[in-house]
């Protein structure tokens, strides 16, 4: 839609507002009056792809463009099973065929600029897209050097593998090349970060691999915090399946790493202890994906404050942000949260373009973690608005005293969850 | 379903337009069962049609769905309940009734949905 049409739509809405007998005008109104408009979505992960799909489902007349550099999007969730040898990397990949078949214009490019006044997005290479509503689902970027010595170059030697892709393959390769009797050191970040149970599931799956392939090896987790997601369940599972293979060092026991020497695979803690790794996995401090900063929607924390009812930016009108980039606590930064938030934002965008108020939002999050094959645990919450803010209405973690049938069922449901959310997000079957 | 949404959208706009700008600008949130149901699809599949071992909920009888949801919410959930007890407790009975009705009205397969529309 051109700028002039955009103007005329607004002018028309204003006219409707003022008219006393607008009903007759409305019935004869052209297509754009039914709530069509132009939406640009940046990011093709759980948040962005879901938003594009659900906007189209709600109103096919809306012109939706999705901007995502990757032709195949690889998910972070379930890469831990790849480290455990339970899944191939290719199983993590999802294409955009369903979105295209629904009429979404998918552009494989990198969004490098946003002009919120002109309402345009600039692509690397120079093309410009105009929007009535912009939805950013940029995920995370890393705060390079916020942890001394850990920058992009260091990540080639000590992979983070906290974005799926080459980094995942690199960490897997390091793990496979490690000698039996070596030490896998994980540096775990302080809150908030992408996927709160992720580091601990990763450790579980690395332990599974080591137990069966390099049983003399050890895992050391150096953690910048004193507690973590599903901690009791993880620790009980580790003890049962991996004995003393895994050692967790919390913040209060000098677990916080302050310096990384990637070339020598050593790290130094707050109180001066040095640890030498055979494989070093550093999960660094994070922030919202860079395009959010460029768009001016981040705050001093580096994350994006949003209106809880719609996920529209608190700072910039007509820009919506979903997923890991946002400040949406108590919702965790997870693919599930991003998908749930994207549906709420999609409905709010569609309503707004139609001149309607947003619907009452509702969200859920369930994160399954696999400790060993056939042994899964979960955390699940229901979130709704309370006094205008996202609040936990109910939820919790799997019971501590559950039997093995229950754990097996949750391991199976974890796989079924991945199948369902992949289908719901990209329309892909795995 | 899309048609229904669009028609109700037009109806709401028409109402808003007839009532004047005040109602159109009201910040009162709407109840929209499709938004409430959005969070179900993450595990049960889009429109409640599951591709895996989590049960499909599309096209099951409303009474059965409602009974099952209320059973999850009760202090004695059915044997084998995992996450549903934790998730459902935070919904009101009215919300659960709306969800049961919503999913009962969706066809079990997309093909059946197309036939029903014609």
Interface residues (C-beta under 8 A of the other chain):
Chain A: X16 X17 X18 X19 X20 X22 X23 X25 X26 X27 X33 X34 X35 X54 X57 X58 X59 X60 X309 X336 X339 X340 X343 X344 X347 X351 X354 X355 X356 X357 X358 X359 X360 X361 X362 X363 X364 X366 X378 X380 X381 X382 X384 X392 X393 X394 X395 X396 X398 X406 X409 X410 X412 X413 X415 X416 X417 X418 X419 X420 X421 X423 X424 X429
Chain B: X2 X5 X6 X9 X10 X12 X13 X14 X16 X17 X18 X20 X21 X24 X25 X26 X27 X28 X29 X30 X31 X32 X34 X35 X36 X38 X39 X40 X41 X42 X43 X44 X45 X46 X50 X51 X52 X53 X54 X80 X82 X83 X86 X87 X88 X89 X90 X91 X95
